[in-house]
Amino acid sequence: MGLFTVAEAREELAKLLPLLAELVDLRADMVELSAALAVGGDSSELGGLPERKAAEARMDELMTAVQQTGAEIKGIAPLLVDFPGELDGVPVLLCWLEGETELLWYHRVDLGFAGRRRLA
């Protein structure tokens, strides 16, 4: 997979937002189901082990679908997705963080998330 331009990454993110929202919901379900399955855990209206396994399988499917676009999932809690790109000849990651509605940030590959800057 190649590098994304800012426009391409924004277009891809717009397509991925429903999948990313589902990932966030499934993550919460998995935490609740795992707590219910722990020794002494309270039962959950979401179900038990079969529902947890189904949620885990669906999360894997969604994560694979995201990664097949060339995007990279860098974190799950909070959900963090990077799109490899280049700005002014410098390798960057166009960066989306859970809760954001569009792609507005990037960081140099060598600086990581702490070096995050707003896109012009």
C-alpha distances in whole Angstrom, upper triangle without the diagonal:
4,7,9,13,15,16,13,13,16,16,13,16,19,17,17,20,22,20,20,24,24,23,25,28,27,27,31,32,31,33,36,36,35,38,40,40,41,44,46,44,45,44,41,41,38,39,39,37,35,34,32,31,30,28,26,25,24,22,20,19,18,16,14,14,13,10,9,8,6,9,11,15,17,20,22,26,25,22,19,16,13,11,9,11,14,17,20,18,18,15,15,14,15,17,19,22,24,26,25,25,22,19,22,21,19,19,19,17,20,22,21,22,25,24,23,24,25,22,25
4,7,10,13,14,11,11,15,15,13,16,19,18,18,21,23,22,22,25,26,25,27,30,29,29,32,34,33,35,38,38,38,40,43,42,43,47,49,46,47,46,43,44,40,42,41,39,38,37,35,34,33,31,29,28,27,25,23,22,21,19,17,16,15,13,12,10,7,10,12,16,18,21,24,27,26,22,20,16,13,10,8,8,10,14,16,14,15,12,13,12,13,16,18,21,24,26,24,24,21,18,20,19,17,18,17,15,19,21,20,21,24,23,22,22,22,20,22
4,7,10,11,9,9,13,14,12,14,17,17,17,20,23,21,21,24,26,24,26,29,29,29,32,34,33,34,37,38,37,40,42,42,43,47,48,46,46,46,43,43,40,42,42,40,39,37,35,34,33,31,30,29,27,25,24,23,21,19,18,17,15,13,13,11,8,10,12,15,17,20,23,25,24,21,18,14,11,8,5,5,7,10,13,12,12,9,9,9,10,13,16,19,22,24,22,22,18,15,17,16,13,14,14,13,16,18,17,18,22,20,18,19,19,16,18
4,6,8,6,6,9,10,9,11,14,14,15,17,20,19,19,22,24,23,24,27,28,27,30,32,32,33,36,37,37,39,41,42,42,46,48,45,45,45,42,42,39,40,41,39,39,36,35,34,33,30,29,28,26,24,24,23,20,19,18,17,14,13,13,10,8,9,12,15,17,20,22,24,23,20,17,13,10,6,6,5,8,10,13,13,13,11,10,9,8,11,13,17,20,22,19,18,15,12,14,14,12,14,14,14,18,19,18,18,21,19,17,17,17,14,16
4,5,5,6,9,10,10,12,14,15,16,18,21,21,20,23,26,25,26,29,30,30,32,34,34,35,38,39,39,41,44,44,45,49,50,47,48,47,44,44,41,43,43,42,41,39,37,37,35,33,32,31,29,27,27,26,23,22,22,20,17,17,17,13,12,12,15,18,19,22,24,26,24,21,18,15,12,9,9,6,7,8,11,12,12,11,10,10,9,12,14,18,21,22,19,18,15,12,13,13,12,14,14,15,19,19,19,19,22,19,17,16,15,12,13
4,6,5,6,9,10,10,12,14,15,16,20,20,19,21,24,23,24,27,28,28,30,33,33,34,37,38,38,40,42,43,44,48,49,46,46,45,42,42,39,42,42,42,41,38,37,36,35,32,32,31,29,27,27,26,23,22,22,20,17,17,18,15,14,13,15,17,18,21,23,24,22,20,17,14,12,9,10,8,9,9,12,13,13,13,11,10,7,10,12,16,18,19,16,15,11,8,9,10,10,13,14,15,19,19,18,17,20,18,15,14,12,9,10
4,5,5,6,9,10,11,13,14,15,19,19,19,21,24,24,25,27,29,29,31,33,34,35,37,39,39,41,43,44,45,49,50,46,47,46,43,42,39,42,43,42,41,38,37,37,35,32,32,31,29,27,27,26,23,22,22,20,17,18,18,14,14,14,17,19,21,23,24,26,24,21,19,16,14,11,13,11,12,12,15,16,17,16,14,13,11,13,14,17,19,20,17,15,11,9,11,13,13,16,18,19,22,23,21,21,23,21,18,17,15,11,12
4,5,5,6,8,10,11,12,14,17,17,17,20,22,22,23,26,27,27,30,32,32,33,36,37,37,39,41,42,43,47,48,45,45,44,41,41,37,40,40,40,38,36,35,34,32,30,30,29,26,25,24,23,20,19,19,17,14,15,15,11,11,11,15,17,19,21,23,25,23,20,18,14,13,9,11,10,12,13,16,17,17,16,14,13,10,13,14,17,19,20,17,16,12,11,13,14,14,17,18,18,22,23,21,21,24,22,19,19,17,14,15
4,5,5,6,9,10,10,12,15,15,14,17,19,19,20,23,24,24,27,29,29,30,33,34,34,36,38,39,40,44,45,42,42,41,38,38,35,37,38,37,36,33,32,32,30,27,27,26,24,22,22,21,18,17,17,15,12,13,13,10,10,8,12,14,16,18,19,21,20,16,14,11,9,6,9,9,11,13,16,17,16,14,12,10,7,9,10,14,16,17,14,13,10,8,10,11,11,14,16,16,20,20,18,17,20,19,16,16,15,12,14
4,5,5,6,9,10,10,14,15,14,16,19,19,20,22,24,24,26,28,29,30,32,34,34,36,38,39,40,44,45,42,41,41,37,37,34,37,38,37,36,33,32,32,30,28,28,27,24,23,23,22,19,18,19,17,14,15,16,12,13,11,14,16,17,19,20,22,19,17,15,12,11,9,12,12,14,15,18,19,19,17,15,13,9,10,10,13,15,15,12,10,7,6,9,11,12,15,18,19,22,22,20,18,21,20,17,16,14,12,13
4,5,5,7,9,10,13,14,14,16,18,19,20,23,24,25,27,28,29,31,33,34,35,37,39,40,41,45,46,42,42,41,38,37,34,36,38,37,36,33,32,32,30,27,27,27,24,22,23,21,18,18,18,15,13,15,15,11,13,12,15,17,19,21,22,24,22,18,17,14,14,11,14,14,16,17,20,21,21,20,17,15,12,13,13,16,17,17,15,12,10,9,13,15,16,19,21,21,25,25,23,22,25,24,20,20,18,15,17
4,5,5,6,9,11,11,12,14,16,16,18,20,21,22,24,26,26,28,30,31,32,34,36,37,38,42,43,40,40,39,35,35,32,34,35,34,33,30,29,29,27,24,24,23,20,19,19,17,14,14,15,12,9,11,11,8,10,9,12,14,16,18,19,21,20,16,15,11,11,9,12,13,16,18,21,22,21,19,17,14,12,12,11,15,15,17,14,13,11,10,14,15,15,18,20,20,24,24,21,20,24,23,20,20,19,16,19
4,5,5,6,9,10,9,12,14,14,15,18,19,19,22,23,24,26,28,29,30,32,33,34,36,39,41,37,37,36,33,32,29,32,33,32,31,28,27,27,25,23,23,22,19,18,18,17,14,14,15,12,9,12,13,10,11,9,12,12,15,16,16,18,16,13,12,9,10,9,13,14,17,18,22,22,21,19,16,13,10,10,8,11,12,13,11,9,7,7,11,13,14,17,19,19,23,22,20,18,21,21,18,18,16,15,18
4,5,5,8,10,10,11,14,15,16,18,20,20,22,24,25,27,28,30,31,33,34,35,37,41,42,38,38,36,33,32,29,32,33,33,32,29,28,28,26,23,24,24,20,19,20,19,15,16,17,14,12,15,15,12,14,13,15,16,18,19,19,20,18,15,15,13,14,13,16,17,20,21,24,25,24,22,20,17,14,13,11,13,13,13,11,9,7,9,13,15,17,20,22,23,26,26,23,21,24,24,21,20,18,17,19
4,6,7,8,10,11,13,14,16,17,18,20,22,23,24,26,28,29,30,32,33,34,36,40,41,37,37,36,32,31,28,30,32,31,30,27,27,26,24,22,22,21,18,17,18,16,13,14,15,11,10,13,13,10,13,12,15,15,18,19,19,21,19,16,16,13,15,13,17,18,21,23,26,27,26,24,21,18,16,15,13,15,15,16,14,12,11,12,16,18,19,22,24,24,28,27,25,23,27,26,23,23,21,20,22
4,6,5,6,9,10,11,12,14,15,16,19,20,21,23,25,25,26,29,30,31,33,36,38,34,34,33,29,29,25,28,29,28,27,24,23,23,21,19,19,18,15,14,15,13,10,11,12,9,7,10,11,9,12,10,12,12,15,16,15,17,16,13,12,10,12,12,15,17,21,22,26,27,25,23,20,17,14,14,11,13,12,14,13,11,11,12,15,17,18,20,23,22,26,25,22,21,24,24,21,22,21,20,22
4,5,5,6,9,10,11,12,14,15,17,18,20,21,23,24,26,27,29,30,32,35,36,33,32,31,28,27,24,27,28,28,27,24,23,24,21,18,19,19,16,14,16,15,11,12,14,12,10,13,15,13,15,12,14,13,16,15,14,16,14,11,12,11,13,14,18,19,22,24,27,28,27,24,21,18,15,14,10,11,10,10,10,8,9,11,14,16,18,21,23,23,27,26,23,20,23,24,21,21,20,19,22
4,5,5,6,9,10,11,12,14,16,17,18,20,21,22,24,26,27,28,30,34,35,31,30,29,25,24,21,24,26,26,24,21,21,21,19,16,18,17,14,13,15,14,10,12,14,12,11,15,16,14,17,15,16,15,18,17,15,17,16,13,15,14,16,17,21,23,26,27,31,32,30,28,25,21,19,17,14,14,12,13,13,11,13,15,18,20,22,24,27,27,30,29,26,24,27,27,24,25,24,23,26
4,5,5,6,9,10,10,12,14,15,16,18,20,20,22,24,25,26,28,32,33,29,29,28,24,23,20,22,24,23,22,19,18,19,16,14,14,14,11,10,12,10,6,9,11,9,8,12,13,12,15,13,14,12,15,15,13,15,15,12,13,12,15,16,19,22,25,27,31,31,29,26,24,20,18,17,14,14,12,14,14,13,14,16,19,20,21,24,26,25,28,28,24,22,26,27,24,25,24,24,27
4,5,5,6,9,10,10,13,14,15,17,19,20,21,23,24,25,27,31,32,28,28,27,24,23,20,23,24,24,23,20,19,19,17,14,15,15,12,10,12,12,8,9,12,10,8,12,14,13,15,12,12,10,13,12,10,12,11,8,10,9,13,14,18,20,24,25,29,29,28,25,22,18,16,14,11,10,8,10,11,11,12,13,17,17,19,21,23,23,26,25,21,19,22,23,21,22,21,21,25
4,5,5,6,9,10,11,13,14,16,17,18,20,22,23,24,26,30,30,27,26,25,22,21,18,21,23,23,22,19,18,19,17,14,15,16,13,11,14,14,10,12,15,13,12,15,17,17,18,16,16,14,16,14,12,13,12,9,12,12,16,18,21,23,27,28,32,32,31,28,25,21,19,16,13,12,9,9,11,11,13,15,18,19,21,23,26,26,29,27,24,21,24,25,22,24,23,23,26
4,5,5,6,8,10,10,12,14,15,16,18,20,21,22,24,28,29,25,24,23,19,19,15,18,19,20,19,15,15,16,14,10,12,13,9,8,12,11,8,10,13,12,12,15,17,17,19,17,17,14,17,15,12,13,13,11,14,14,18,19,23,25,29,31,34,35,33,30,27,23,21,19,16,15,12,13,15,15,17,18,21,22,24,26,28,28,30,29,26,23,27,28,25,27,26,26,29
4,5,5,6,9,10,10,12,14,15,16,18,20,21,22,26,27,24,24,22,19,19,16,18,19,19,18,15,14,15,13,10,10,11,9,6,9,10,7,8,11,11,10,13,15,16,17,15,14,11,13,12,9,10,11,8,11,12,16,18,21,24,27,29,33,33,31,28,25,21,20,17,14,13,10,13,15,15,17,18,21,21,22,24,26,25,28,27,23,21,24,26,23,25,25,25,29
4,5,5,7,9,10,11,13,14,15,17,19,20,21,25,26,22,22,21,18,18,16,18,19,19,20,16,15,16,15,11,12,14,12,9,13,14,11,11,15,15,13,16,19,19,20,17,16,13,14,11,8,8,8,7,11,12,16,19,22,25,28,30,33,34,31,28,25,21,20,17,14,12,8,10,13,14,16,17,20,20,22,23,26,25,28,26,23,20,23,25,22,24,24,25,28
4,5,5,6,9,10,11,12,14,16,17,18,20,24,24,21,20,19,15,15,12,15,17,17,17,14,13,15,13,10,12,14,11,10,14,14,12,13,17,16,16,19,21,21,23,20,19,16,18,15,11,11,12,11,15,16,20,22,26,28,32,33,37,37,35,32,29,25,24,21,17,15,12,13,16,16,19,21,23,24,25,27,30,29,31,30,26,24,26,28,26,28,27,28,31
4,5,5,6,9,10,10,12,14,15,16,18,22,23,19,19,17,14,14,11,13,14,14,14,11,9,11,10,6,8,10,8,7,10,12,10,11,15,15,15,17,20,20,22,20,19,15,17,14,11,12,13,12,15,16,20,22,26,29,32,34,38,38,35,32,29,26,25,22,19,17,14,15,18,19,21,22,25,25,27,28,30,29,31,30,27,24,27,29,27,29,29,30,33
4,5,5,6,9,10,11,12,14,15,17,20,21,18,18,17,15,16,13,15,15,15,16,13,10,12,12,8,9,12,10,8,11,13,11,12,15,16,15,17,20,21,22,19,17,14,15,12,8,8,10,10,13,15,19,22,25,28,31,33,37,37,34,31,28,24,23,20,17,15,12,14,17,19,21,22,24,24,25,26,28,27,29,28,24,22,24,27,25,28,28,29,32
4,5,5,6,9,10,11,12,14,16,19,19,16,16,15,12,13,11,13,14,15,16,13,11,14,14,10,11,14,13,11,15,16,15,15,19,20,19,21,24,24,25,22,21,17,18,14,11,10,11,12,16,18,22,25,28,31,34,35,39,39,37,34,30,27,26,22,19,17,13,15,18,20,22,24,26,26,27,28,31,30,32,30,26,24,26,29,27,29,29,30,34
4,5,5,6,8,10,11,12,14,18,18,15,14,13,10,10,7,10,11,12,13,9,8,11,11,7,10,13,11,11,14,16,15,16,19,20,20,22,24,25,27,24,23,19,20,17,13,13,15,15,18,20,24,27,30,33,36,38,42,42,39,36,33,29,28,25,22,20,17,18,21,22,25,26,29,29,30,31,34,32,34,33,29,27,29,32,30,32,32,33,37
4,5,5,6,8,10,10,12,16,17,14,14,13,11,12,9,11,10,10,11,9,6,9,10,7,7,11,11,9,12,15,14,15,18,19,19,21,23,25,26,23,21,18,19,16,12,12,14,14,18,20,23,26,29,32,36,38,41,41,38,35,32,29,28,25,23,20,17,19,22,24,26,27,29,29,30,30,33,31,33,32,28,26,28,31,30,32,33,34,37
4,6,5,6,9,10,11,14,15,12,12,12,11,13,11,12,12,12,14,12,9,12,13,10,11,14,14,13,15,18,17,17,20,22,21,23,26,27,28,25,23,19,19,16,12,11,13,15,18,21,24,27,30,33,36,38,42,42,39,36,33,29,29,25,23,20,17,19,22,24,27,27,29,29,30,30,33,31,33,31,27,25,27,30,29,32,32,34,37
4,5,5,6,9,10,13,13,10,9,9,7,9,8,10,10,11,13,11,9,13,14,11,12,16,16,15,18,20,19,20,23,24,24,26,28,30,31,28,26,22,23,19,16,14,16,17,21,24,27,30,33,36,40,41,45,45,42,39,36,32,32,28,26,23,20,21,24,26,29,30,32,32,33,33,36,35,36,35,31,29,30,33,32,35,35,36,40
4,5,5,6,9,12,13,9,10,8,6,9,7,7,6,8,10,8,6,10,11,9,11,14,14,14,16,19,19,19,22,24,24,26,28,30,31,28,26,23,24,20,17,16,19,19,23,25,28,31,34,37,41,43,46,46,43,40,37,34,33,30,27,25,22,23,27,28,30,32,34,34,35,35,38,36,37,36,33,30,33,36,34,37,37,39,42
4,5,5,6,10,11,9,10,10,9,12,11,10,8,8,11,10,7,10,12,11,11,14,15,14,16,19,19,19,22,24,24,25,28,30,30,28,26,22,22,19,16,15,18,19,22,25,28,31,33,37,40,42,46,45,42,39,36,33,33,30,27,25,22,24,27,29,31,32,34,33,34,34,36,35,36,35,31,29,31,34,33,36,37,39,42
4,5,5,8,9,6,7,8,9,12,11,11,10,11,14,13,11,14,16,14,14,18,19,18,20,23,23,23,25,27,27,28,31,33,33,31,28,25,24,21,18,16,19,20,24,27,30,33,36,39,42,44,47,47,44,41,38,35,35,31,29,26,23,25,28,30,33,34,35,35,35,36,38,36,37,36,32,30,32,35,34,37,38,40,43
4,6,8,8,5,5,5,6,9,9,9,7,9,12,11,10,13,15,14,15,18,19,19,21,23,24,24,27,29,29,30,33,34,35,33,31,27,27,24,21,20,22,23,27,29,33,36,38,42,45,47,50,50,47,44,41,38,37,34,31,28,26,27,30,32,35,36,38,37,38,39,41,39,41,39,36,34,35,39,37,40,41,42,46
4,7,8,6,8,8,9,12,11,9,7,7,11,11,9,12,14,14,14,17,19,18,20,23,24,24,26,28,29,30,32,34,35,33,31,27,27,24,21,21,23,24,27,30,33,36,38,42,45,47,51,50,47,44,41,38,38,35,32,30,27,29,32,34,36,37,39,39,39,39,41,39,41,40,36,34,36,39,38,41,42,44,47
4,6,5,8,10,11,15,14,13,10,11,14,14,12,14,17,17,16,20,21,20,22,25,26,25,28,30,30,31,34,36,36,34,31,28,27,24,21,20,23,24,28,30,33,36,39,42,45,47,51,50,47,44,41,38,38,35,33,30,28,29,33,35,37,38,40,39,39,39,41,39,40,39,35,34,35,39,38,41,42,44,47
4,5,9,11,13,17,17,15,13,13,17,17,15,18,21,20,20,23,25,24,26,29,29,29,31,34,34,35,37,39,40,37,35,31,31,28,25,24,26,28,31,34,37,40,42,46,49,51,54,54,51,47,45,41,42,39,37,34,31,33,36,38,41,41,43,42,43,42,44,42,43,42,38,37,38,42,41,44,45,47,51
4,7,9,12,16,17,16,14,15,19,19,17,20,22,22,22,25,27,26,28,31,31,31,34,36,36,37,39,41,42,39,37,33,33,29,26,25,27,29,32,35,38,42,44,47,50,52,56,55,52,49,46,43,43,40,37,34,32,33,37,39,41,42,44,43,44,44,46,44,45,43,40,38,39,43,42,45,46,48,52
4,6,9,13,13,13,11,13,16,16,14,17,20,19,19,22,23,23,25,28,28,28,31,33,33,34,36,38,39,36,34,30,30,27,23,22,24,26,29,32,36,39,41,45,48,49,53,53,50,46,44,40,40,37,34,31,28,30,33,35,38,39,40,40,41,41,43,42,43,41,38,35,37,40,39,42,43,45,48
4,7,10,12,11,11,13,16,15,15,18,20,19,20,23,24,23,26,28,28,29,32,33,33,35,37,39,40,37,35,31,31,28,24,23,25,27,30,33,36,40,42,46,49,50,54,54,51,48,45,41,41,37,35,31,28,29,33,35,37,39,41,40,42,42,44,43,44,43,39,37,38,41,40,43,43,45,49
4,7,9,8,8,11,14,13,13,16,17,17,18,21,22,22,24,26,26,28,30,31,32,34,36,37,39,36,35,31,31,28,25,23,25,27,30,33,36,39,42,45,49,50,54,54,51,48,45,41,41,37,34,32,28,29,33,34,37,39,41,41,42,43,45,44,45,43,40,37,39,42,41,44,44,45,49
4,5,6,7,11,12,10,11,14,15,14,16,19,19,19,22,24,24,25,28,29,29,31,33,35,36,34,32,28,29,26,22,21,23,24,28,30,34,36,39,43,46,47,51,51,49,45,42,39,38,35,32,29,25,26,30,31,34,35,38,38,39,40,43,41,43,42,38,35,37,40,39,41,41,43,46
4,5,9,12,13,10,12,15,15,14,17,19,19,19,23,24,23,25,28,28,29,31,33,34,36,34,33,29,31,27,24,23,24,25,29,31,34,37,40,43,46,48,52,52,49,46,43,40,38,35,32,29,26,26,30,30,33,35,38,38,40,41,44,43,45,43,39,37,39,42,40,42,42,43,46
4,7,10,10,7,9,12,11,10,13,16,15,16,19,20,20,22,24,25,25,28,30,31,33,30,29,26,27,24,21,20,22,22,26,27,31,34,37,40,43,45,49,49,46,43,40,37,35,32,29,27,24,24,28,28,31,33,35,36,37,38,41,40,42,40,37,34,37,39,37,40,39,40,44
4,7,8,6,8,11,11,11,13,15,15,17,19,20,21,23,25,26,27,29,31,32,34,32,31,28,29,26,22,22,24,24,28,30,33,35,38,42,45,47,51,51,48,45,42,39,38,35,32,30,26,27,31,31,34,36,38,38,40,41,43,41,43,42,39,36,39,42,40,42,42,43,46
4,6,6,6,9,10,11,12,14,16,17,19,20,21,22,24,26,27,29,30,32,34,32,30,27,28,26,22,22,24,25,28,30,33,36,38,42,45,47,51,51,48,45,42,38,38,35,32,30,27,29,32,33,35,36,39,39,40,41,43,41,42,42,38,36,38,41,40,42,43,44,47
4,5,5,6,9,10,10,12,14,15,16,18,20,21,23,24,26,27,29,31,32,31,29,26,27,25,21,22,24,24,27,29,32,34,37,40,44,46,50,49,47,43,41,37,37,34,32,30,27,29,32,33,35,36,39,39,39,40,41,39,41,40,37,35,38,41,39,42,42,43,47
4,5,5,6,9,10,11,12,14,15,17,18,20,21,23,24,26,27,29,31,30,29,26,27,25,22,23,25,25,28,29,32,34,36,40,43,46,50,49,47,43,41,37,37,34,32,30,28,29,32,33,35,36,39,39,39,40,42,40,42,41,38,36,39,41,40,43,43,43,47
4,5,5,6,9,10,10,12,14,15,16,18,20,21,22,24,26,28,29,28,27,24,26,23,20,20,22,22,25,26,30,32,34,38,41,44,47,47,45,41,39,35,34,32,29,27,24,26,29,30,32,33,36,36,37,38,40,38,40,39,36,34,37,39,37,40,40,41,44
4,5,5,6,9,10,10,12,14,15,16,18,20,21,22,24,26,28,26,24,21,23,20,17,18,20,19,23,24,27,30,32,36,39,41,45,45,42,39,36,33,32,30,27,25,23,25,27,28,30,31,34,34,34,35,37,35,37,36,33,31,34,36,35,37,38,39,42
4,5,5,6,9,10,11,12,14,15,17,18,20,21,23,25,26,25,24,21,23,21,18,19,21,20,23,24,27,29,32,35,39,41,45,44,42,38,36,32,32,30,28,26,24,26,29,30,31,32,35,34,35,35,37,35,37,36,33,32,34,37,35,38,39,39,43
4,5,5,6,9,10,11,12,14,15,17,18,20,21,23,25,24,23,21,23,21,18,20,21,20,23,23,26,28,31,34,38,40,44,43,41,38,35,32,31,29,27,26,23,25,27,28,29,30,34,34,34,35,37,35,37,37,33,32,35,37,35,38,38,38,41
4,5,5,6,9,10,10,12,14,15,16,18,20,22,23,22,21,18,20,18,14,16,18,16,19,20,24,26,28,32,35,38,41,41,39,35,33,29,28,26,23,22,19,21,24,25,26,27,30,30,31,32,34,32,34,34,30,28,31,34,32,34,34,35,38
4,5,5,6,9,10,11,12,14,15,16,18,21,22,20,19,16,18,16,13,15,17,16,18,19,22,24,27,30,34,36,40,39,37,33,31,27,27,25,23,21,19,22,24,25,27,27,30,29,30,30,32,30,32,32,28,27,30,32,31,33,34,34,38
4,5,5,6,9,10,11,12,14,15,17,19,21,20,19,17,19,18,15,18,19,17,20,20,23,24,26,30,34,36,40,39,37,33,31,28,28,26,24,23,21,24,26,26,27,28,31,30,31,31,33,31,33,33,29,28,32,34,32,35,35,35,38
4,5,5,6,9,10,11,12,14,15,17,19,18,18,15,18,17,14,17,18,16,18,18,21,22,25,28,32,34,38,38,36,32,30,26,26,24,22,21,19,21,23,23,24,25,28,28,29,30,32,30,32,32,29,27,31,32,30,33,33,33,36
4,5,5,6,8,10,11,12,14,16,17,16,15,12,15,13,10,13,15,12,15,15,18,20,22,26,29,32,35,35,33,29,27,23,23,21,18,18,16,18,20,21,22,22,25,25,26,27,28,26,29,29,25,24,27,29,27,29,29,30,33
4,5,5,6,9,10,11,12,15,16,15,14,12,14,14,12,15,17,14,16,15,18,19,21,25,28,31,35,34,32,28,26,23,23,21,20,19,18,21,22,23,24,23,27,26,26,27,28,26,28,28,25,24,27,29,27,30,30,30,34
4,6,5,6,9,10,11,13,15,14,14,13,16,16,14,17,19,16,17,16,18,19,21,25,28,31,35,34,32,29,27,23,23,22,20,20,19,21,23,23,23,23,26,26,26,27,29,27,30,30,26,26,29,31,29,31,31,30,34
4,5,5,6,9,10,11,13,12,12,11,14,14,12,15,16,13,14,13,15,16,19,22,26,28,32,32,30,27,24,21,20,19,16,17,15,18,19,19,19,19,23,23,23,25,26,25,28,28,24,23,27,28,26,28,27,27,30
4,5,5,6,9,10,11,10,9,7,11,11,10,13,14,11,12,10,13,14,17,20,24,26,30,29,27,24,22,18,18,16,15,15,14,18,18,19,19,19,22,21,21,22,23,21,24,24,21,20,24,25,23,25,26,25,29
4,5,5,6,9,10,10,10,10,13,14,13,17,18,14,15,13,14,15,17,20,24,27,30,29,27,24,22,19,19,18,17,18,18,21,21,21,21,20,24,23,23,23,25,22,25,26,23,22,26,27,25,27,28,27,30
4,6,5,7,9,9,11,11,14,16,15,18,18,15,15,13,14,14,16,19,23,26,29,29,27,24,22,19,18,18,16,18,17,20,20,20,19,19,22,22,22,24,25,23,26,27,24,23,27,27,25,27,27,26,29
4,6,6,7,6,7,8,11,13,13,16,16,12,12,9,10,11,13,16,20,23,26,26,24,21,19,15,15,14,13,14,14,17,17,17,16,15,19,19,18,20,21,20,23,23,20,19,23,24,22,23,23,22,25
4,5,5,5,6,7,10,13,13,17,17,13,12,9,10,10,12,15,19,22,25,24,22,19,17,14,14,14,14,16,16,19,19,19,18,17,20,19,18,19,20,18,21,22,19,19,23,23,21,23,24,23,26
4,5,7,9,11,14,16,17,21,20,17,16,13,13,12,13,16,19,23,26,25,24,20,19,16,16,17,17,19,19,22,22,21,20,19,22,22,21,22,22,20,23,25,22,22,26,26,24,26,26,24,27
4,6,9,11,14,17,17,21,20,16,15,11,11,9,11,13,17,20,23,22,21,18,17,14,14,15,15,17,18,21,19,19,17,16,19,19,18,20,20,19,22,24,21,21,25,24,22,23,23,21,24
4,6,10,13,16,17,20,20,16,14,10,9,7,8,10,14,17,21,19,18,15,14,12,12,13,14,17,18,21,20,20,17,15,18,17,16,17,17,15,19,20,18,19,22,22,20,21,21,20,23
4,7,9,12,14,17,16,13,10,7,6,5,7,10,14,17,20,19,18,15,13,10,9,10,10,13,14,17,16,16,15,12,15,14,13,15,16,14,17,18,16,15,19,19,17,19,19,18,21
4,6,9,11,14,14,11,8,6,5,6,8,12,15,18,21,20,18,15,13,9,10,10,10,12,14,17,16,18,16,14,16,15,13,14,15,13,16,16,13,13,17,17,16,18,19,19,22
4,6,7,11,11,8,6,5,6,9,11,15,18,20,24,23,21,17,15,11,12,10,10,10,11,15,15,17,16,14,17,15,14,15,16,14,17,17,14,13,17,18,16,19,20,20,23
4,7,10,9,8,5,6,7,10,12,15,18,20,24,23,20,17,14,11,12,10,10,10,11,15,15,18,17,15,17,15,13,13,14,12,15,14,10,10,13,15,14,17,18,19,23
4,6,6,5,5,7,10,13,15,18,21,23,27,26,23,20,17,14,14,11,11,9,10,13,14,17,17,16,18,16,15,15,17,16,17,16,12,11,14,16,15,18,20,21,25
4,5,4,6,9,12,16,18,21,24,26,30,29,27,23,20,17,17,14,12,10,9,13,15,17,18,17,19,18,18,19,21,19,21,20,16,14,17,19,18,21,22,23,27
3,5,8,11,14,18,21,23,26,28,31,31,28,25,22,19,18,15,13,10,9,11,14,17,18,18,19,18,19,19,22,21,22,20,17,14,16,19,18,21,22,23,27
4,6,10,13,17,19,22,25,26,29,29,27,24,20,17,16,13,11,7,6,9,11,14,16,16,17,16,17,17,20,20,21,19,16,13,15,17,16,18,19,21,24
4,7,10,14,17,19,22,24,27,28,25,22,19,15,14,11,8,6,5,9,10,13,14,14,15,15,15,16,19,18,20,19,15,13,16,18,16,18,18,20,23
4,7,10,13,16,19,20,24,24,21,18,15,11,11,7,6,5,6,10,10,13,13,11,13,12,12,13,15,15,17,16,12,10,13,15,12,15,16,17,20
4,7,10,13,16,18,21,21,19,16,13,9,8,6,5,6,8,12,11,13,12,10,12,11,11,12,14,13,16,16,12,11,15,15,13,15,15,16,19
4,6,9,12,14,18,18,15,12,9,5,5,5,6,9,11,14,13,14,12,10,12,10,8,9,11,10,14,13,10,10,14,13,11,13,14,14,17
4,6,10,12,16,16,14,11,8,5,5,6,8,12,14,17,15,15,13,10,12,11,9,10,12,11,15,15,13,13,16,15,13,14,15,13,16
4,7,10,14,13,11,8,6,5,6,9,12,15,18,20,18,19,16,13,14,12,10,10,10,9,12,14,12,13,17,15,14,15,16,14,17
4,7,10,9,8,6,5,6,6,10,13,16,20,22,19,20,16,13,14,12,9,10,9,9,13,14,14,15,18,15,14,14,15,12,15
4,7,6,5,5,5,8,9,12,16,19,22,24,21,22,18,15,15,13,10,10,9,10,13,14,14,16,18,15,14,14,14,12,14
4,5,5,7,7,9,10,13,16,19,23,24,21,22,18,15,14,12,9,10,9,11,14,14,15,16,18,14,13,12,12,10,11
4,6,9,10,13,13,17,20,23,27,28,25,25,22,18,17,15,13,13,11,13,15,16,18,19,20,17,16,14,15,12,12
4,7,9,13,14,17,21,24,28,29,26,27,23,20,19,17,14,13,11,12,14,16,17,19,21,17,17,16,17,15,15
4,6,10,12,15,19,21,25,27,24,25,22,18,17,15,11,10,7,9,10,12,14,16,17,14,14,14,15,14,15
4,7,10,13,16,19,23,25,23,24,21,17,17,14,10,9,6,6,9,11,12,14,16,13,13,14,15,14,16
4,6,9,13,15,19,21,19,20,17,13,13,10,7,6,4,5,8,9,9,11,13,10,10,11,12,11,14
4,6,9,12,16,18,16,17,15,11,11,9,5,5,6,6,10,10,8,9,12,11,9,11,12,11,14
4,7,10,14,16,13,14,11,7,8,6,4,7,9,10,13,13,11,10,13,12,9,10,10,9,12
4,7,10,12,10,12,10,7,7,5,5,7,10,11,14,12,10,8,11,11,8,9,10,10,13
4,7,9,7,9,7,6,7,7,8,11,14,14,17,16,13,10,13,14,10,12,11,11,15
4,6,6,9,9,9,10,9,11,12,16,16,18,16,13,10,13,14,11,13,13,14,17
4,6,8,10,11,12,12,14,16,19,20,22,20,17,13,16,17,15,16,16,17,20
4,6,9,11,12,13,16,18,22,22,25,22,19,16,18,19,16,17,16,17,20
4,6,7,8,10,13,16,19,21,23,21,18,15,17,18,14,14,13,14,16
4,7,9,12,15,18,21,23,25,24,21,18,20,20,17,16,14,14,17
4,6,9,12,16,19,20,23,22,19,17,19,19,15,14,12,11,14
4,6,9,12,15,17,20,18,16,14,17,16,12,11,9,8,11
4,7,11,14,16,19,17,16,13,15,14,10,9,6,5,8
4,7,11,13,15,13,12,10,12,10,6,5,4,5,9
4,7,9,12,10,9,8,10,8,6,5,6,6,10
4,6,8,7,6,6,8,5,4,6,9,9,12
4,5,5,6,9,10,7,8,9,12,12,14
4,6,6,9,11,9,10,12,15,15,18
4,6,10,10,9,11,13,17,17,20
4,7,7,5,8,11,14,16,18
4,6,6,7,11,14,15,19
4,5,5,9,12,14,17
4,6,9,12,15,18
4,6,10,12,15
4,7,9,13
4,6,9
4,6
4
